[in-house]
């Protein structure tokens, strides 16, 4: 099974991501996090099966939450400490921070691209098209063993 890891806090976009991923072949599943600290705590376990990571930057606190939800840049800094596993697709309308995420990952030698929210069905069209291209062109490269200095 190939996993698409997503950092996203908006329920409508999450539903659209779920629908888009269901349109891929049955080898794909989605793992979603609504805050950066949770994704940072759990994501490494999914790196061996990761086909793609999609990051949003501006995360809003969940109702009743007392902790800061963090940002996509927090995830980029976390990922930059690892060898690249799969492509990363940034899906944030915050252009300045999207480029910060992009640069953080590019300098760490991850394959990274950006798609901005364009139109009503941007997830089912533009995002999904780019996902198909990225997962075809860049298969998972997660090492079976991490270097001793990791």
N, C-alpha and C positions, 0 to 999 in steps of 0.2 A: 504494500500500500504506500502511495506517495502522499505526503502531507503538505498542505499549503497553510503556513502559519500567518495569522493576521492580527495586527494591533489596530483595533477600531472600537470606538465607544458609541457610535450612533446605531440604534436598533434598525432603522430603515436601511442603512447601508449594509449592515450585517445580513439582513434578509436578502438583499440584492447580491452580496458576495456568495451566500449559500446557494442561491438559485444559479448563479454563473458557474460555480464549481460543480454543481449537479449536472450541468450541461457537458462537462468534460467526461471522458470515459470513466468507468467505475473504479479505476485504480486510484482515484484521488479522494482525499478526505480533507476537511477543514478543521483547524484548531484555532479558536479565537480567544483573544484576551482583550479586556476593556480597560486595562491599566498597565502601565509599563512595569511596575515592580512585580506583579504576578507573572508577566511574560518572562521577565529576567529570571525569576526563580524557577520556572518550569521549562523554558524553551530548549535548553541543551539536550534534554532527553529526546527531543524530536529531530535533532540535526541529522542523524543517520538516514531518516526517511524524508527529510524536507526536500520538496521540489521547488518551493518558492517561499519567500517571506515578503509580506506586503505591510508597509508601515504608514500609519497616519501620524501627524505630529501633534496637533492640538487636541488634547484629551480633556474632557470635562469630568468633574467628580460625579460619581453615581449618587442618586438620592440617598441621603443618610450616611454617605461615606465620610470618614473623618481623616483619611489619609490623602495626600496629593497623588493624583493618578499618573504623574510623570508625563513624558513626551516621547515621541518617536526618536528624537535625538538621544534620549537616554538609552534606547534600544540600540541605536547605531553605535554608540560608544561601547556598549556591552559586546555587540557582535564583532567589533573591530579587534577585540582581544582574542578572537578565535580564528583559526584558518577558515577560509571561505568554504561554505557547504553547498550553497545554491544561490541563484540570483535573488536580488532584493528589488522590489518594485515599490516606490514611494507614491502614495496616493493622497497627497495633502494639498490643499489650496493655499497654504501658507508658504509662498514661494521662497522667501528668505530662509526659513527653517528647513524646507525641503532640500534646498541646495546645501545647507549645513549637513544634513543627514547624508546626502549624496557624496559630499567630499569626505566625510568621516569614513564611509565605507569604501570609496574608491581608493583612498590612500592606504587602506588595509587590504587592498587587492580583491575585494568582493566585486562581482558583477552587479552593477546597480543601474537602475533606470527610474524615470519619474513619469507619472501620468497624472495630469491635473483633472479635477472633476469638470467634465465638459458636457453640458446638456443633462437631460433627465435620466437617460439610461446609459450613462457613461460606464458603469460597472459591467453591464451586460454586453457592451459593444467594445469601447476602446480598451478598458482594463482587461477584459477577457481575451481580446485579440493579442494583446502584448503578453499576457500570461502564457498563452499557447506558444508564442514564438520563443519566449525565454526558457520554458521548460523543455522545449525541443532542442534548442541550441546549446543549453548549458545544463547537462545532467548533474546530479548530486556528486560532489567531490569530497565528502566528509571522510577524513582518514579513519581507518579502523582503530588506530591508536593515536592519541594526542602526544605531541612532543613532551618530554619530561619537564620542560620549563613552563608548561601551561598550568 
